[in-house]
Amino acid sequence: MPELPEVETTRRGIAPPLLGRTVSQVIVRQPRLRYPVDAGLPGLLQGLRLEKVDRRAKYLLLDFAQGALLLHLGMSGSLRVLPATTLPEKHDHLDLVFDEVALRLRDPRRFGAALWVPGQVDAHPLLARLGPEPLSDAFDGAWLYAASRGRNTPIKLFIMDAAQVVGVGNIYASESLFRAAILPRTPAGRLSRPRCERLASAIKETLTDALAAGGSSLRDFLHSDGKPGYFQQQYAVYGRDGLPCPRCGGVVQRSVMGQRATFYCPGCQKP
């Protein structure tokens, strides 16, 4: 699934060629996504000027004066900016046409979304209860320490909970915990203030490094220009079970937490 770095990389890629342009046509080829595409979407968007391309958690927000189009890439989706005359392929479900260019949603598994939100988008049920952005000033060690008190939830699952902090998906949770030398199963409430400070810093550093590398391309993710991300070349533990730990030389282990694969080094990550 595209995580925060992939979604933010997409946002940065689609904004420059589209900002300030007017929607000339909307083409819906497959309305049956995770949430059905509103049959009236073409009429709602046609003639509107794109004012801003924003992101909240793993959602992209195309802001128009009258409202916003909320986009989610699901498990395997991507957005591309293409010449409007480019022929669609099998999984190309939605085009927003801006005269000679189009923003095209490709979603092989159809777990994505394209929802029109009139008025205040932050009040939408998908966004209203989300936690702070991990790269913002609102998220730091003090916040993590206060939020985790009394919680027995394993720290990996805690930082992956979007109600606590958004956008720290499975890959980046494993990598951040490795950088912070914290065992993923450690109960969140047991972490000391200094360890919370270290983990918050590790999350910010991991996501920043991933953004600099253009995110990760493990399966389907591509940038808006069709190029892959390269952060997977920097993984210390994710997907490296059975290989030497780059820090202590021990063997990287794999377990399952919350139905997701978890990778860690039992030698240098401590409870």
C-alpha positions in Angstrom: 0.0 0.0 0.0 1.4 3.5 -0.8 2.3 5.1 2.5 2.9 8.7 3.5 6.2 9.2 1.6 4.6 7.7 -1.6 1.5 9.8 -1.3 3.5 13.0 -0.6 5.8 12.2 -3.5 2.7 11.9 -5.7 1.3 15.2 -4.4 4.6 17.0 -5.2 4.6 15.5 -8.7 1.0 16.3 -9.7 0.8 19.8 -8.2 3.1 21.8 -10.6 1.5 20.8 -13.9 -2.1 21.1 -12.6 -2.3 24.0 -10.2 -4.4 26.9 -11.5 -5.9 24.9 -14.3 -9.5 24.3 -15.0 -11.2 20.9 -15.3 -12.5 20.5 -18.9 -13.8 17.0 -18.6 -14.1 14.1 -16.1 -14.0 10.5 -17.5 -15.2 7.8 -15.1 -14.5 4.3 -16.7 -15.1 2.3 -13.5 -17.2 3.7 -10.7 -16.9 0.7 -8.4 -14.0 1.6 -6.2 -13.8 1.1 -2.5 -16.5 3.8 -2.3 -18.7 4.2 -5.5 -17.7 7.2 -7.5 -20.6 9.7 -7.5 -22.4 9.6 -10.9 -22.7 13.3 -10.7 -18.9 13.9 -10.3 -18.3 15.0 -13.9 -20.9 17.7 -13.7 -19.6 18.8 -10.3 -16.0 19.2 -11.4 -16.3 20.4 -14.9 -15.3 24.1 -15.2 -13.8 24.3 -11.7 -10.3 25.7 -11.1 -7.8 23.7 -9.1 -6.6 26.0 -6.3 -4.4 23.7 -4.2 -3.1 20.1 -4.0 -2.9 19.1 -0.4 -2.4 15.9 1.6 -3.8 14.6 4.9 -2.4 11.3 6.1 -2.6 9.0 3.0 -5.3 11.1 1.4 -4.7 13.5 -1.4 -7.0 16.6 -1.5 -7.6 18.5 -4.7 -9.0 21.8 -3.5 -11.4 23.8 -5.6 -13.3 26.9 -4.4 -16.5 24.9 -4.1 -15.0 21.9 -2.2 -12.4 19.2 -2.5 -11.9 15.9 -4.3 -10.6 13.4 -1.8 -8.4 10.7 -3.4 -7.0 7.6 -1.8 -4.7 5.2 -3.7 -5.8 2.1 -1.9 -3.6 -1.0 -2.0 -2.0 -0.6 -5.4 -3.2 2.7 -7.0 -1.2 5.5 -8.6 -1.8 8.9 -10.1 -0.2 9.9 -13.4 -0.1 13.2 -15.3 -0.4 12.3 -19.0 -1.3 13.9 -22.3 -5.0 13.8 -22.5 -4.9 11.8 -25.7 -3.1 8.9 -24.0 -5.1 5.7 -24.5 -6.3 4.2 -21.2 -5.2 0.7 -20.1 -7.1 -1.9 -18.3 -7.0 -0.5 -14.7 -7.2 3.2 -15.6 -10.5 4.0 -13.9 -10.7 7.8 -13.7 -9.4 10.8 -15.7 -9.5 14.5 -14.6 -8.8 16.3 -17.9 -7.3 19.8 -17.9 -7.4 20.6 -21.6 -4.3 18.9 -23.1 -3.3 17.0 -19.9 -5.1 14.5 -17.7 -4.7 13.3 -14.1 -5.3 9.5 -14.4 -6.1 7.2 -11.5 -4.9 3.6 -12.0 -6.1 1.1 -9.4 -5.7 -2.6 -10.2 -7.4 -3.8 -7.0 -10.0 -1.0 -6.9 -9.4 -0.3 -3.2 -8.9 3.4 -3.8 -11.4 6.3 -3.6 -12.5 9.5 -5.3 -15.0 11.4 -3.2 -16.3 14.9 -3.7 -16.5 16.8 -0.4 -18.3 20.1 -0.4 -17.4 22.7 2.2 -14.8 22.0 4.9 -12.9 18.8 4.0 -11.3 18.4 7.4 -14.7 17.6 8.8 -15.2 14.6 6.5 -15.6 11.3 8.5 -12.4 9.8 6.9 -10.3 12.8 8.2 -12.0 14.1 11.3 -10.5 11.8 13.8 -6.9 11.5 12.5 -3.9 12.1 14.6 -1.1 14.6 14.0 1.1 14.6 10.9 4.5 12.9 11.9 6.5 15.6 10.0 4.7 18.5 11.7 5.7 20.3 14.9 2.6 18.8 16.5 4.3 15.4 16.7 7.4 15.1 18.9 8.7 13.0 21.8 6.6 14.9 24.3 3.4 14.2 22.4 4.3 10.5 22.0 5.1 10.1 25.6 1.9 11.7 26.8 -0.3 9.9 24.3 1.2 6.5 25.1 0.8 6.5 28.9 -1.2 3.6 30.2 -1.3 1.9 26.8 -0.4 -1.8 26.6 -0.6 -1.8 22.8 2.7 -2.9 21.2 4.5 0.2 20.1 4.6 -0.8 16.5 0.8 -1.0 16.3 0.5 2.2 18.3 2.5 4.3 15.9 0.6 2.7 13.0 -2.7 3.7 14.4 -3.9 6.7 12.4 -5.9 8.0 15.3 -2.6 8.4 17.2 -0.3 9.6 14.4 -1.0 9.4 10.7 1.0 7.9 7.8 3.5 5.6 9.7 2.7 2.5 7.8 4.1 -1.0 8.1 7.4 -0.4 6.3 8.3 2.8 8.0 7.2 1.6 11.4 9.7 -1.3 11.2 12.5 1.0 10.0 11.8 3.7 12.5 11.8 1.2 15.4 15.1 -0.2 14.2 16.6 3.2 14.1 15.4 3.9 17.6 16.6 0.5 18.9 13.2 -0.4 20.2 11.6 -3.9 20.0 8.3 -3.7 18.1 6.4 -5.7 20.7 7.3 -3.3 23.6 4.1 -2.0 25.2 3.8 1.7 24.3 3.2 2.8 27.9 6.5 1.3 29.0 8.6 3.6 26.9 10.4 6.3 28.9 10.4 9.9 27.9 13.9 9.7 26.3 13.0 6.6 24.3 9.8 8.4 23.1 12.0 11.3 22.0 14.3 8.9 20.2 11.5 7.2 18.4 9.8 10.4 17.4 13.1 11.6 15.9 13.6 8.3 14.2 10.1 8.4 12.6 10.8 11.9 11.3 14.2 10.9 9.9 12.9 7.7 8.3 10.1 9.5 6.5 12.3 12.4 5.5 14.9 10.0 4.0 12.1 8.1 2.2 10.8 11.3 0.7 14.3 12.2 -0.5 14.4 8.8 -2.2 11.0 9.2 -3.8 9.3 6.6 -1.5 9.4 2.8 -2.0 8.4 0.8 -5.0 7.8 -2.8 -3.8 4.9 -3.7 -6.2 2.8 -1.2 -8.0 3.8 2.2 -6.8 5.1 4.7 -9.4 5.5 8.4 -9.3 3.3 10.7 -11.3 5.9 10.6 -14.0 6.0 6.8 -14.1 9.3 6.4 -12.3 9.7 4.2 -9.2 10.9 5.2 -5.7 14.2 3.9 -4.4 13.9 3.9 -0.5 13.7 0.1 -0.5 17.4 0.1 -1.3 18.0 1.7 2.1 16.0 -0.8 4.2 17.8 -1.9 7.3 15.4 -4.6 8.4 12.1 -4.6 6.3 12.1 -7.7 4.1 15.5 -8.7 5.3 14.7 -11.6 7.6 17.6 -14.1 7.8 20.1 -11.5 6.7 22.7 -9.8 8.9 21.7 -6.7 10.9 23.6 -3.7 9.5 24.2 -2.4 13.0 25.2 -5.4 15.2 25.6 -8.3 12.7 22.9 -10.4 14.3 20.2 -12.1 12.2 17.1 -10.0 11.3 13.9 -11.8 12.4 10.4 -11.7 11.0 7.1 -12.0 13.0 3.5 -11.1 12.4 1.8 -8.3 14.4 -1.7 -7.1 13.7 -1.7 -9.4 10.6 1.3 -7.5 9.2 4.8 -8.7 8.7 7.2 -7.2 11.2 11.0 -7.1 10.9 13.5 -6.4 13.6 16.9 -7.3 15.1 16.5 -9.1 18.5 20.2 -8.3 19.2 20.1 -4.5 19.2 16.4 -3.6 19.5 15.4 -3.8 23.2 12.0 -4.0 25.0 
